[in-house]
Each structure stands twice: as structure tokens, then as C-alpha cells.
């Protein structure tokens, strides 16, 4: 009996410690202060919205802030990473791609000015994809009908779709894909969408039917101009 009680107490303690160990928004804001950001209020507002919308977790934000604290780059460049992601959160854009690229760049030792330029360019692409899809009815909370199927779109589904489409376009252009081949550009996007099991096939088919190759190609050409690719 004593052994059982001891195990129960241990289990409760472990669970309590696990809960306590989870970072909070306040932990993130404290890290911002320690980092020495110049515009704490804007960052707090942006990331608070991101946490509420569930587009980023305190754990992820804290890890990014802590990683930036390790950098020897000027504070303006380190804060720049957070400000770009913060602006994306205020604009209600998915930030998974931006966060992943920030971590990737920091891990590889890429200069922070280069990382910031990359994040800013990708943020623009995310905005263009969101605007295009929204014009076709692919927005959070709305219902689309495709054939006999009715689909109500959630934030997670829409954000994932935007992220995958933007990622496909970025990879296509950065990989040297032909900008004058609109059908190839559309195929690259549709393939990426179809390979993500979280995106309903109904939505992938709906996008295939409603978004033209020329519309995807226009965003790809915009990316190329920003990257100064011929």
C-alpha cells in the first residue's frame, strides 16, 4: 500500500513539474527584454496575437529568442527576425515557414542580414498566396462546396495550405524552374498540396479547379523579381 501511495505521489509530482516546465507568454516577453529589443510593446502585441490564434507556441517563440541571444550579430538584426515574424502574426499569416527558415539559417551560421532578407521575401510570398486563395473563397471559417462535398475550412487547414503553396513556389523559383511554364508552376503547387495528408483532397481539387496556372505563375514571377532572378 505504501509503495502504491509513493508511486501515486511521484506520478503527481512528475506531472506537476511537467506542467510547470511549459514556457508561458511571460517567459517569452522576459526573453525579449533580456535580448534588448527596442520595440518591446509591438513584439508583445504581435506574439500575444500569435499565441491566441495558435499560429505559434510560447515554447517555439522562447526557443527562437534564446537562440537569437546566442548570436553575436547587432541587436537590430536579431530583433529584425522577431519583428518580421511578429508582423506576419499581426497580418494573420502562417509563420511556420518563417520560423523554420530562421532556425535553419541560425544553425548554418548564415549572416543575420541575409536571414532577415530571406524571411521578409518569404513573408511577402505568404501574403500573396493568402490573398489569391482568399479571392477563391479559401478562408478560415467559410464553407466551400465542390461537387457533392461540403468542406468548412479551419485555421489549421488554411494556414497549412498557404504554407505549402508558398513553399512550393519558393522552391520552384529558387531551384531554377522555368518562369515561362505556367503549367509546370501550377503542377508543382498541386503536387505539394496533394502530398500533405493534413490538407483534404477535396480542398486540393477545389484549388486545382479555381486557381489558374497564370495566377500561380504571377506569384512565381513576383518571387523571381524580388530575388532578382532572370
C-alpha positions as CSV (number, residue, x, y, z in Angstrom):
1,X,0.0,0.0,0.0
2,X,2.8,2.4,0.9
3,X,4.5,1.6,-2.4
4,X,1.3,2.4,-4.3
5,X,0.9,5.7,-2.4
6,X,4.5,6.6,-3.1
7,X,4.1,5.9,-6.8
8,X,1.0,8.0,-7.0
9,X,2.7,10.9,-5.2
10,X,5.7,10.5,-7.6
11,X,3.4,10.5,-10.6
12,X,1.6,13.6,-9.4
13,X,4.9,15.4,-8.8
14,X,6.2,14.5,-12.2
15,X,3.0,15.7,-13.9
16,X,3.2,18.9,-11.9
17,X,6.8,19.5,-12.8
18,X,6.0,18.8,-16.5
19,X,3.2,21.4,-16.4
20,X,5.4,23.9,-14.6
21,X,8.1,23.4,-17.2
22,X,6.0,24.6,-20.1
23,X,7.0,28.1,-21.2
24,X,4.4,30.8,-20.9
25,X,4.0,34.0,-22.9
26,X,5.5,35.9,-20.0
27,X,8.7,33.8,-20.3
28,X,8.8,34.8,-24.0
29,X,8.4,38.5,-23.2
30,X,11.1,38.3,-20.5
31,X,13.4,36.8,-23.1
32,X,12.6,39.7,-25.4
33,X,13.7,42.1,-22.6
34,X,16.9,40.2,-22.0
35,X,17.6,40.2,-25.7
36,X,17.4,44.0,-25.5
37,X,14.8,44.7,-28.1
38,X,13.9,48.3,-28.8
39,X,10.2,47.8,-29.5
40,X,9.0,45.5,-26.8
41,X,5.4,46.6,-27.0
42,X,5.0,45.8,-30.6
43,X,6.6,42.4,-30.2
44,X,4.4,41.6,-27.2
45,X,1.2,42.6,-29.1
46,X,2.2,40.6,-32.1
47,X,3.2,37.4,-30.3
48,X,0.3,37.6,-27.9
49,X,-2.0,37.5,-31.0
50,X,0.1,34.7,-32.4
51,X,-0.3,32.7,-29.2
52,X,-4.1,33.4,-29.1
53,X,-4.5,32.4,-32.7
54,X,-2.4,29.3,-32.1
55,X,-0.1,30.2,-35.0
56,X,3.0,29.9,-32.8
57,X,3.5,28.4,-29.3
58,X,5.3,30.1,-26.4
59,X,7.8,27.1,-26.5
60,X,8.7,27.8,-30.1
61,X,9.0,31.6,-29.6
62,X,11.1,31.1,-26.5
63,X,13.5,28.8,-28.2
64,X,13.9,31.2,-31.1
65,X,14.5,34.1,-28.7
66,X,17.1,32.1,-26.8
67,X,18.8,31.1,-30.0
68,X,19.0,34.8,-31.0
69,X,20.5,35.7,-27.7
70,X,23.4,33.4,-28.6
71,X,24.2,35.3,-31.7
72,X,26.9,38.0,-31.8
73,X,25.1,40.0,-34.5
74,X,23.9,43.5,-33.8
75,X,20.7,43.7,-31.8
76,X,18.9,45.4,-34.7
77,X,19.4,42.3,-36.9
78,X,18.4,39.9,-34.1
79,X,15.3,41.9,-33.3
80,X,14.6,42.1,-37.0
81,X,13.9,38.3,-37.1
82,X,11.3,38.7,-34.4
83,X,9.8,41.8,-35.9
84,X,9.3,40.1,-39.3
85,X,7.6,37.1,-37.7
86,X,5.6,39.5,-35.5
87,X,4.3,41.5,-38.5
88,X,3.3,38.2,-40.1
89,X,1.4,37.3,-37.0
90,X,-0.4,40.7,-36.9
91,X,-1.3,40.2,-40.6
92,X,-2.7,36.7,-39.7
93,X,-0.3,34.8,-41.8
94,X,1.1,31.4,-41.0
95,X,4.6,31.6,-39.7
96,X,5.8,28.0,-39.7
97,X,8.0,28.6,-42.8
98,X,9.5,31.7,-41.4
99,X,10.3,30.2,-38.0
100,X,11.8,27.1,-39.7
101,X,13.9,29.2,-42.0
102,X,15.1,31.4,-39.1
103,X,16.3,28.3,-37.2
104,X,17.8,26.8,-40.3
105,X,19.8,30.0,-41.1
106,X,21.0,30.4,-37.5
107,X,22.1,26.8,-37.4
108,X,24.0,27.1,-40.6
109,X,25.7,30.3,-39.5
110,X,24.1,32.4,-42.2
111,X,24.6,36.1,-41.6
112,X,21.5,37.6,-39.9
113,X,21.1,40.3,-42.6
114,X,20.8,37.6,-45.2
115,X,18.3,35.7,-42.9
116,X,16.2,38.8,-42.5
117,X,16.1,39.5,-46.2
118,X,15.0,35.9,-46.8
119,X,12.3,36.0,-44.2
120,X,11.0,39.3,-45.5
121,X,10.8,37.9,-49.0
122,X,9.0,34.7,-47.9
123,X,6.6,36.7,-45.8
124,X,5.6,38.6,-48.9
125,X,5.0,35.3,-50.8
126,X,2.8,34.1,-47.9
127,X,0.8,37.2,-48.1
128,X,0.4,36.9,-51.9
129,X,-0.7,33.3,-51.7
130,X,-3.2,34.1,-48.9
131,X,-4.7,36.9,-50.9
132,X,-5.0,34.7,-54.0
133,X,-6.6,31.8,-52.1
134,X,-8.9,34.1,-50.2
135,X,-10.2,35.5,-53.6
136,X,-11.3,32.0,-54.4
137,X,-13.1,31.5,-51.1
138,X,-10.3,29.6,-49.3
139,X,-10.5,31.5,-46.0
140,X,-10.9,30.5,-42.4
141,X,-14.4,29.6,-41.2
142,X,-16.0,29.7,-44.6
143,X,-17.6,26.7,-46.3
144,X,-16.7,25.7,-49.9
145,X,-18.7,23.3,-52.0
146,X,-17.1,21.2,-54.6
147,X,-19.4,18.8,-56.3
148,X,-21.4,16.9,-53.7
149,X,-18.8,17.6,-50.9
150,X,-19.1,20.5,-48.5
151,X,-16.0,21.5,-46.5
152,X,-15.7,24.0,-43.7
153,X,-12.2,25.4,-43.5
154,X,-10.3,25.6,-40.2
155,X,-7.4,27.9,-39.4
156,X,-5.0,24.9,-39.4
157,X,-6.1,23.7,-42.8
158,X,-6.0,27.1,-44.4
159,X,-2.6,28.0,-42.8
160,X,-1.2,24.7,-43.9
161,X,-2.4,25.2,-47.4
162,X,-1.0,28.7,-47.7
163,X,2.4,27.5,-46.3
164,X,2.6,24.5,-48.6
165,X,1.6,26.5,-51.7
166,X,4.1,29.3,-50.8
167,X,6.8,26.8,-50.1
168,X,6.3,25.1,-53.5
169,X,6.5,28.4,-55.3
170,X,9.6,29.4,-53.4
171,X,11.3,26.1,-54.1
172,X,10.3,26.2,-57.8
173,X,11.8,29.6,-58.3
174,X,14.9,29.2,-56.1
175,X,15.5,25.8,-57.8
176,X,15.7,27.4,-61.2
177,X,12.3,26.3,-62.5
178,X,11.1,27.9,-65.8
179,X,9.1,31.0,-65.1
180,X,7.5,30.9,-68.6
181,X,6.0,27.5,-68.0
182,X,2.8,28.3,-66.0
183,X,1.5,24.7,-66.2
184,X,4.7,23.4,-64.6
185,X,4.4,26.0,-61.8
186,X,0.8,25.0,-61.1
187,X,1.8,21.3,-61.2
188,X,4.5,22.0,-58.6
189,X,2.0,23.6,-56.3
190,X,-0.7,21.0,-56.7
191,X,1.8,18.2,-56.1
192,X,2.9,19.8,-52.9
193,X,-0.7,20.2,-51.7
194,X,-1.6,16.6,-52.6
195,X,1.3,15.2,-50.7
196,X,0.3,16.8,-47.4
197,X,-2.1,14.4,-45.6
198,X,-3.5,17.2,-43.5
199,X,-4.9,19.1,-46.5
200,X,-8.2,17.5,-47.5
201,X,-8.2,16.1,-51.1
202,X,-11.5,18.0,-51.6
203,X,-9.7,21.3,-51.0
204,X,-6.7,20.3,-53.2
205,X,-9.2,19.5,-56.0
206,X,-11.1,22.8,-55.4
207,X,-7.9,24.8,-55.7
208,X,-6.9,22.9,-58.9
209,X,-10.2,23.9,-60.4
210,X,-10.4,27.5,-59.2
211,X,-6.8,28.8,-59.3
212,X,-5.4,29.1,-62.8
213,X,-1.8,28.4,-63.9
214,X,-1.4,32.0,-64.8
215,X,-2.3,33.1,-61.3
216,X,0.3,30.8,-59.7
217,X,2.8,31.9,-62.3
218,X,2.3,35.5,-61.4
219,X,3.3,34.9,-57.8
220,X,6.3,32.9,-59.0
221,X,7.4,35.8,-61.3
222,X,7.0,38.2,-58.3
223,X,9.3,36.0,-56.3
224,X,11.9,35.9,-59.1
225,X,11.8,39.7,-59.2
226,X,12.4,40.0,-55.5
227,X,15.2,37.5,-55.7
228,X,16.5,39.3,-58.9
229,X,16.4,36.0,-60.8
230,X,16.2,36.2,-64.7
